[in-house]
Amino acid sequence: MRRLAMLLCALFLTATATAVPASADTPPDPVPGDRPPLGITWATGDHYCLYDSGEDIVKAAADRLVTSGLRDAGYRYVMLGDCWQAAQRDADGKLTARATFSASIPALVDYVHSRGLKIGFYSGTGAKTCSNQAAGSLDHEDLDAQTFADWGADYLRYDTCYSVNGDAPARVKKMADALKRTGRPITLEVDDFDRNQSPWLWARAAGAQVWRTYKNSTFDFGYSAGSLDKQYGLEGYNGPGGWNNPGAFTFSYLDIAERQAKLGLWAVLNAPLVTDLALTADRTFPAAAELANPDIIAVDQDWAGVGGHKVRDTGWTEVWTKPMSDGSAVLVLFNRGELAAPIATSVADAGLPAAAGYRVRDLWTGEETETTGALGGTVGRHAATVLRVWPANVTAAPRTSLAVDLPESVPPSQPVTATVRFTNNGSTPVTGAHLRLTAPAQWQFDSPAEADTATVDPGATWETAVTLHPVPTATQPFKMPATVTYTTAQGTRTATASAESPLVHAPNPPYDEGTLDTMYWMSSENGLGPVERKSTDNGHPFSVNGRTDTYGLGAHAPSVVRYYLGGKCKQFTATVGVDDRGPNGTLGFRVIGDGVELEATGNMRHGDPAQYLAVPVTGVQVLVLAVDDASDGSAGDWGDWLSPYVTC
């Protein structure tokens, strides 16, 4: 990764005097790529060879895989990254290791195998690898393949940086065929960095078993979420013998909630679970407990014929699901936003058959509950709830949900009313429910912060409202913790949530000006589903007359989105059009400032050219973006505000 240019890593501590038990040499996988690989690697995407790599580091990492318990959990691959090899070949034309590998490579392979692990190497389709500092395999495919096989390699990461004129598939196939001729099963991964060659379209046919589906390294949450976006629609390329690889894990950049979210999502995608050890902080396996979670690994390694896919998307919250081979299904409720948010879903989203009841297991907490169908709940910032659901009647506590309704943005100097809803989604009653709310910083309650109810019957919702006022004026987002303790036949339980909403505030140029799909709005209304950020119609990419776009707001008439500008902005711009999701759509776009219409497109039909709007908004306090249904009904009226931008 390019940011490693600023992070020169210290050598990893070698193993302690306590010997690591050795095991027999690990046999190669009889069928390469039968299941997604689990393991460790170095510097996925580092084009500068700045990370520390060498014999001692690799051995210490292999030992740590064993002593941490990760090997026994299924993490068997130790994959060397780019720059393990020298820039020049030896006199016989063979690849040679850099000076940091003092012993012979076969001896290192034997060491890794003796730990019950498998080992992988790195090369590329060009004369050089992506780093331009290490030898690639161009015109040496047969020699290199035989060398890898003679060493006892189990895996080969193969980059395509120096493929030209679209010849990457042919070059990859040449190496795949060479590996097959050696007679040793070696898994082949295609690493497409920065070339956008869409290897999922051709890598399986070329003989590879794993292929990158995102060009950037996924070291932090932003890049990880960006990679997730690129997985939409790729589930059909996944399956035994060939796996999409959305990227490795660099855990030192992620907090615990982000780690769990990423692992849960990657597992639903049947993605390789591979930890990048380029940074010294990651070499102690700070996320070993999360990586070793047997429930998450079971999801990742299970294949029931259908890949993980997205079923709900509101821009900041999403629901992903995949079926399991035992008839259960997994749902991931993902919140990529900066504030906690309620996410609604049910067994219907997972495609489960109708049943009298369902067993539910939270794969991170281990909590077991039962539900009649509803599965939603409040999910924290940059977090995910990962649930496995079976159609089965079980004796367990009823699944409950706790959510708080707030305005989409909270005025910083006015009272706000919050409505608390505690729902019993199970088949047995809940008794003795006690609600306790904690006032956010800078706010005080105008009504009691605690409440009680005797019984919440199956399928019922207990609802209560509270009002708060700011003291004197709020300056930070509204965050109100809520807790309900209650009793079930299985004992006392606790439900928690955080009611969170941003403050209504004017943009603070130059920091807040920009695309409106990243800014909080005051409120929104939509004819079908919610207004979506960066997608439309439940997560579909924008498409107007066949032209796709990434940034914008997806609306369905009649729709209204309100933004508070506070008189600080000068111009609003956007490109608008009827989305291809509605081939019979007819609608119109209007821009309104403080109740006055500033711009209107008139009625537009599907197929009409998109219109570019440039609207002066100097002095406007509240900006409204409206989509109208052209007075002919709203069926299929999907309208896109593409790249909506305010200059302030």
Helices and strands as residue ranges (DSSP letters): G 2-6, E 38-41, H 55-67, H 70-73, E 77-79, H 105-114, E 118-124, H 141-151, E 155-159, H 168-182, E 187-191, G 199-201, H 203-206, E 210-212, H 221-230, G 235-237, E 243-245, G 251-253, H 256-268, E 273-276, G 280-284, H 288-291, H 294-301, E 309-313, E 317-323, E 329-335, E 341-343, E 358-362, E 368-371, E 377-379, E 383-390, E 397-398, E 400-405, E 416-424, E 430-437, E 443-445, E 450-456, E 461-470, E 478-488, E 491-501, E 514-515, G 516-518, E 523-525, E 532-533, E 542-544, E 547-549, E 552-556, E 559-564, E 571-578, E 586-593, E 596-605, E 611-616, E 622-628, E 638-647
